[in-house]
Amino acid sequence: MAHDDVQMLERYVYAVTKRLPHNQREDIAQELRGLIGEMAESTGDIETVLRELGDPALLADTYRGEARYLIGPRYYDFYIMVLKIVGFAVTLGIAIALGIGFFFNTPQSVGQMFGRLLETLFGAYAGAFTWITIMFWGIERYRSSKGIDEPLESWRLDDLPEVPQRSAIIPRTEPIVSLVFLVIFFAVLNSTPWLLRILDWRDSVYIINPFIPEVFKKMLPLFNLTIVIAMGIEFAKLYTGVQSKRLAVLTIGLKLVSLAISLYIVAGSGIWNPSFVQDLAYMLQKEPNEIPFLGRFWEFFPSFLVIVMVLGYVVETIETVWRTWRLKLPKDAT
């Protein structure tokens, strides 16, 4: 088999197996290579064989044993993956948030606690399912209206993706773990009462808030926006699965927007509680002048955060550019 035919075969096998569960990919890849090789021997033309086998997405459904059309074959796999990730993260996040809430407002009975948990989870699941489904429906309709996604019947060999370098592949665990933590952080940030209190005393427990509650409430939508932007970046990584120049530009741009929002929150919103050191000194049963270092640090703290965030963005951008542009990326991945 000629070198170009081997490359075409491997691209087709990759396009099929990337849609299948990991534990099936290697066996099915070997089976496909054998099948295509046998068919090519009788026809003498690898392209004819691949056209006869048809769209890799439909062939993957055949190996999987079922066809899925809730959202559409092109996006169904990713749609289900997103539902699973968000469902797990929402469960964990709500459990943590309600656990913190129960600490401050103990329920009257175990039944009441579980009832509230189930009620909250049901509402969260319903909302997550609805919004994720609407999002995928909108993406599919938009891309169809713009002619970005051609009908499956018009599939061509040129549509086959290049087999990426191993170093360019983004392990699924990386964006999945990030998404889980982001959803948990979102749930805790929007559900816990401690962020809305300056100082509380209950059963020898002090709660000191570094934020001014009124300002924090105003800034909460901006906090949430930065989390949503971060989620969007991780979803893009999860969907593409391969490092590319296009993904790098998207990531750098979105993180720049997030950085600008974060800098405003930290340095321009007046969110920091000026009496934080006094509250802390009261908790420690000391006078503020007895801990002068903490007072000076608190005054410098917003500037310190600004420096850390800007340096972090610069370093991450340089690393992303270096890692991406030194790869020999496929033409359709740039």
ZIZIHU-V980517 format. One record per pair of residues at least 4 apart in sequence whose ideal C-beta (glycine too) atoms are under 7 Angstrom apart, sorted by sequence separation. I is the first residue (numbers start at 0). J is the second residue. D is the distance in whole Angstrom. If there is no record, write none. Layout:
i=I j=J d=D
i=I j=J d=D
This chain:
i=0 j=4 d=5
i=2 j=6 d=7
i=3 j=7 d=6
i=4 j=8 d=6
i=5 j=9 d=6
i=6 j=10 d=6
i=7 j=11 d=7
i=8 j=12 d=6
i=9 j=13 d=6
i=10 j=14 d=6
i=11 j=15 d=7
i=12 j=16 d=6
i=13 j=17 d=6
i=19 j=23 d=5
i=23 j=27 d=5
i=24 j=28 d=6
i=25 j=29 d=7
i=26 j=30 d=6
i=27 j=31 d=6
i=28 j=32 d=6
i=29 j=33 d=7
i=30 j=34 d=6
i=31 j=35 d=6
i=32 j=36 d=6
i=33 j=37 d=6
i=34 j=38 d=6
i=35 j=39 d=6
i=36 j=40 d=7
i=38 j=42 d=6
i=44 j=48 d=7
i=45 j=49 d=6
i=46 j=50 d=6
i=47 j=51 d=6
i=48 j=52 d=6
i=53 j=57 d=6
i=54 j=58 d=7
i=55 j=59 d=6
i=56 j=60 d=7
i=57 j=61 d=7
i=58 j=62 d=7
i=59 j=63 d=6
i=68 j=72 d=7
i=70 j=74 d=5
i=71 j=75 d=6
i=74 j=78 d=5
i=75 j=79 d=6
i=76 j=80 d=6
i=77 j=81 d=6
i=78 j=82 d=7
i=79 j=83 d=6
i=80 j=84 d=6
i=81 j=85 d=6
i=82 j=86 d=6
i=83 j=87 d=6
i=84 j=88 d=6
i=85 j=89 d=6
i=86 j=90 d=6
i=87 j=91 d=6
i=88 j=92 d=6
i=89 j=93 d=6
i=90 j=94 d=6
i=91 j=95 d=6
i=92 j=96 d=6
i=93 j=97 d=6
i=94 j=98 d=6
i=95 j=99 d=7
i=96 j=100 d=6
i=97 j=101 d=6
i=98 j=102 d=7
i=100 j=104 d=6
i=101 j=105 d=6
i=107 j=111 d=5
i=109 j=113 d=6
i=110 j=114 d=6
i=111 j=115 d=6
i=112 j=116 d=6
i=113 j=117 d=6
i=114 j=118 d=6
i=115 j=119 d=6
i=116 j=120 d=6
i=117 j=121 d=6
i=118 j=122 d=7
i=119 j=123 d=6
i=120 j=124 d=6
i=121 j=125 d=6
i=122 j=126 d=6
i=123 j=127 d=6
i=124 j=128 d=6
i=125 j=129 d=6
i=126 j=130 d=6
i=127 j=131 d=6
i=128 j=132 d=6
i=129 j=133 d=6
i=130 j=134 d=6
i=131 j=135 d=6
i=132 j=136 d=6
i=133 j=137 d=6
i=134 j=138 d=6
i=135 j=139 d=6
i=136 j=140 d=6
i=137 j=141 d=6
i=138 j=142 d=6
i=139 j=143 d=6
i=140 j=144 d=6
i=141 j=145 d=6
i=149 j=153 d=5
i=154 j=158 d=6
i=163 j=167 d=5
i=169 j=173 d=6
i=171 j=175 d=6
i=172 j=176 d=6
i=173 j=177 d=7
i=174 j=178 d=6
i=175 j=179 d=7
i=176 j=180 d=7
i=177 j=181 d=6
i=178 j=182 d=6
i=179 j=183 d=6
i=180 j=184 d=6
i=181 j=185 d=6
i=182 j=186 d=6
i=183 j=187 d=6
i=184 j=188 d=6
i=185 j=189 d=6
i=186 j=190 d=6
i=187 j=191 d=6
i=192 j=196 d=7
i=208 j=212 d=7
i=210 j=214 d=7
i=211 j=215 d=6
i=212 j=216 d=7
i=213 j=217 d=7
i=214 j=218 d=6
i=215 j=219 d=6
i=218 j=222 d=6
i=219 j=223 d=6
i=220 j=224 d=6
i=221 j=225 d=7
i=222 j=226 d=7
i=223 j=227 d=6
i=224 j=228 d=6
i=225 j=229 d=6
i=226 j=230 d=6
i=227 j=231 d=6
i=228 j=232 d=7
i=229 j=233 d=7
i=230 j=234 d=6
i=231 j=235 d=6
i=232 j=236 d=7
i=233 j=237 d=6
i=234 j=238 d=6
i=235 j=239 d=6
i=239 j=243 d=6
i=242 j=246 d=6
i=243 j=247 d=7
i=244 j=248 d=6
i=245 j=249 d=6
i=246 j=250 d=6
i=247 j=251 d=6
i=248 j=252 d=6
i=249 j=253 d=6
i=250 j=254 d=6
i=251 j=255 d=6
i=252 j=256 d=7
i=253 j=257 d=6
i=254 j=258 d=6
i=255 j=259 d=7
i=256 j=260 d=7
i=257 j=261 d=6
i=258 j=262 d=6
i=259 j=263 d=7
i=260 j=264 d=7
i=261 j=265 d=6
i=262 j=266 d=6
i=263 j=267 d=5
i=264 j=268 d=5
i=274 j=278 d=6
i=275 j=279 d=6
i=276 j=280 d=6
i=277 j=281 d=6
i=278 j=282 d=7
i=279 j=283 d=6
i=285 j=289 d=4
i=290 j=294 d=7
i=291 j=295 d=6
i=292 j=296 d=6
i=293 j=297 d=6
i=294 j=298 d=7
i=295 j=299 d=6
i=296 j=300 d=6
i=299 j=303 d=6
i=300 j=304 d=6
i=301 j=305 d=7
i=302 j=306 d=7
i=303 j=307 d=6
i=304 j=308 d=6
i=305 j=309 d=6
i=306 j=310 d=6
i=307 j=311 d=6
i=308 j=312 d=6
i=309 j=313 d=6
i=310 j=314 d=6
i=311 j=315 d=6
i=312 j=316 d=6
i=313 j=317 d=6
i=314 j=318 d=6
i=315 j=319 d=6
i=316 j=320 d=6
i=317 j=321 d=6
i=318 j=322 d=6
i=319 j=323 d=6
i=320 j=324 d=6
i=321 j=325 d=6
i=328 j=332 d=5
i=0 j=5 d=5
i=19 j=24 d=5
i=42 j=47 d=5
i=53 j=58 d=6
i=60 j=65 d=7
i=67 j=72 d=7
i=70 j=75 d=5
i=101 j=106 d=6
i=106 j=111 d=4
i=142 j=147 d=4
i=143 j=148 d=6
i=163 j=168 d=6
i=169 j=174 d=7
i=200 j=205 d=7
i=210 j=215 d=4
i=263 j=268 d=6
i=280 j=285 d=5
i=285 j=290 d=6
i=328 j=333 d=6
i=39 j=45 d=5
i=42 j=48 d=6
i=52 j=58 d=6
i=60 j=66 d=5
i=69 j=75 d=7
i=106 j=112 d=4
i=142 j=148 d=5
i=264 j=270 d=6
i=280 j=286 d=6
i=60 j=67 d=7
i=198 j=205 d=7
i=199 j=206 d=4
i=239 j=246 d=6
i=280 j=287 d=5
i=287 j=294 d=6
i=16 j=24 d=4
i=19 j=27 d=6
i=67 j=75 d=4
i=70 j=78 d=5
i=198 j=206 d=7
i=39 j=48 d=5
i=106 j=115 d=7
i=198 j=207 d=6
i=280 j=289 d=7
i=38 j=48 d=4
i=196 j=206 d=5
i=236 j=246 d=7
i=277 j=287 d=5
i=280 j=290 d=6
i=16 j=27 d=6
i=101 j=112 d=6
i=197 j=208 d=5
i=235 j=246 d=6
i=276 j=287 d=6
i=16 j=28 d=5
i=60 j=72 d=7
i=196 j=208 d=6
i=35 j=48 d=6
i=193 j=206 d=5
i=194 j=208 d=7
i=235 j=249 d=6
i=279 j=293 d=7
i=57 j=72 d=7
i=197 j=212 d=6
i=12 j=28 d=5
i=15 j=31 d=6
i=56 j=72 d=5
i=194 j=210 d=7
i=196 j=212 d=7
i=56 j=73 d=6
i=195 j=212 d=5
i=276 j=293 d=6
i=97 j=115 d=7
i=232 j=250 d=5
i=276 j=294 d=5
i=12 j=31 d=5
i=97 j=116 d=6
i=12 j=32 d=6
i=194 j=215 d=6
i=232 j=253 d=5
i=276 j=297 d=5
i=97 j=119 d=6
i=231 j=253 d=6
i=275 j=297 d=6
i=8 j=32 d=7
i=228 j=253 d=5
i=93 j=119 d=5
i=8 j=35 d=6
i=93 j=120 d=6
i=228 j=256 d=6
i=229 j=257 d=7
i=228 j=257 d=5
i=90 j=120 d=6
i=93 j=123 d=6
i=271 j=301 d=6
i=225 j=257 d=5
i=89 j=123 d=5
i=188 j=222 d=6
i=27 j=62 d=5
i=89 j=124 d=7
i=225 j=260 d=5
i=266 j=301 d=5
i=224 j=260 d=6
i=225 j=261 d=6
i=265 j=301 d=5
i=8 j=45 d=6
i=7 j=45 d=6
i=11 j=49 d=5
i=18 j=56 d=6
i=86 j=124 d=7
i=89 j=127 d=6
i=185 j=223 d=7
i=0 j=39 d=7
i=7 j=46 d=7
i=221 j=260 d=5
i=265 j=304 d=5
i=266 j=305 d=5
i=15 j=55 d=4
i=19 j=59 d=6
i=265 j=305 d=6
i=4 j=45 d=4
i=14 j=55 d=4
i=18 j=59 d=4
i=86 j=127 d=7
i=185 j=226 d=5
i=7 j=49 d=7
i=85 j=127 d=5
i=184 j=226 d=7
i=222 j=264 d=7
i=15 j=58 d=5
i=19 j=62 d=6
i=221 j=264 d=6
i=262 j=305 d=6
i=11 j=55 d=6
i=15 j=59 d=5
i=19 j=63 d=6
i=181 j=226 d=6
i=82 j=128 d=7
i=85 j=131 d=6
i=218 j=264 d=5
i=262 j=308 d=7
i=261 j=308 d=6
i=181 j=229 d=6
i=82 j=131 d=6
i=181 j=230 d=5
i=81 j=131 d=6
i=218 j=268 d=5
i=258 j=308 d=6
i=178 j=230 d=6
i=181 j=233 d=7
i=218 j=270 d=6
i=214 j=268 d=6
i=258 j=312 d=5
i=178 j=233 d=5
i=214 j=269 d=6
i=215 j=270 d=6
i=177 j=233 d=5
i=214 j=270 d=5
i=78 j=135 d=5
i=18 j=76 d=5
i=254 j=312 d=6
i=174 j=233 d=4
i=211 j=270 d=6
i=210 j=270 d=5
i=74 j=135 d=6
i=210 j=271 d=7
i=211 j=272 d=5
i=174 j=236 d=4
i=175 j=237 d=7
i=209 j=271 d=6
i=210 j=272 d=6
i=174 j=237 d=4
i=209 j=272 d=6
i=208 j=272 d=6
i=70 j=135 d=5
i=74 j=139 d=6
i=251 j=316 d=5
i=70 j=136 d=7
i=171 j=237 d=7
i=209 j=275 d=5
i=169 j=236 d=5
i=71 j=139 d=5
i=207 j=275 d=7
i=251 j=319 d=6
i=70 j=139 d=6
i=250 j=319 d=6
i=169 j=240 d=6
i=207 j=278 d=5
i=168 j=240 d=7
i=169 j=241 d=6
i=207 j=279 d=6
i=247 j=319 d=5
i=168 j=241 d=6
i=169 j=242 d=6
i=247 j=320 d=7
i=167 j=241 d=5
i=73 j=148 d=6
i=167 j=242 d=5
i=197 j=272 d=7
i=207 j=282 d=6
i=247 j=323 d=4
i=205 j=282 d=4
i=163 j=241 d=4
i=72 j=151 d=7
i=244 j=323 d=6
i=198 j=278 d=5
i=242 j=322 d=7
i=197 j=278 d=7
i=242 j=323 d=6
i=242 j=326 d=7
i=244 j=328 d=6
i=243 j=328 d=6
i=95 j=183 d=6
i=245 j=333 d=7
i=103 j=192 d=5
i=243 j=332 d=4
i=244 j=333 d=5
i=88 j=178 d=6
i=92 j=182 d=5
i=96 j=186 d=5
i=100 j=190 d=7
i=243 j=333 d=6
i=84 j=175 d=6
i=88 j=179 d=4
i=92 j=183 d=4
i=96 j=187 d=5
i=100 j=191 d=7
i=241 j=332 d=6
i=87 j=179 d=7
i=91 j=183 d=6
i=95 j=187 d=6
i=99 j=191 d=5
i=100 j=192 d=6
i=89 j=182 d=6
i=92 j=185 d=7
i=93 j=186 d=6
i=57 j=151 d=7
i=84 j=178 d=5
i=88 j=182 d=3
i=92 j=186 d=3
i=96 j=190 d=4
i=56 j=151 d=7
i=84 j=179 d=7
i=88 j=183 d=6
i=92 j=187 d=6
i=96 j=191 d=6
i=54 j=151 d=5
i=85 j=182 d=6
i=89 j=186 d=7
i=54 j=154 d=4
i=53 j=154 d=7
i=50 j=156 d=7
i=49 j=156 d=6
i=46 j=156 d=6
i=14 j=159 d=5
i=14 j=160 d=6
i=13 j=160 d=7
i=11 j=159 d=6
i=7 j=156 d=7
i=10 j=159 d=4
i=13 j=162 d=5
i=10 j=160 d=7
i=10 j=161 d=6
i=10 j=162 d=6
i=9 j=162 d=5
i=167 j=326 d=5
i=166 j=326 d=7
i=77 j=238 d=6
i=167 j=328 d=6
i=164 j=326 d=6
i=164 j=327 d=7
i=163 j=329 d=7
i=161 j=329 d=3
i=161 j=331 d=6
i=160 j=331 d=7
i=161 j=332 d=7
